[in-house]
Amino acid sequence: MIRLFDLYRHAARELDAVRGPGTARSEAIGMVIIMVLAAIVAVGLAAITGDA
């Protein structure tokens, strides 16, 4: 788990260095929003088809 956090921090530093400060944070927020929406759609489909 510690290595995963280190990898994220390293990638965030590189992304911020290339594209400007705060870029990694805004992209991470976008990914979280998309993942939550995908989970809601998956649960909805499972409820409709009766797999839940």
ABEGO torsion letter per residue (X at the ends): XAAAAAAAAAAAAAAAAAAEBGAAAAAAAAAAAAAAAAAAAAAAAAAAAGAX
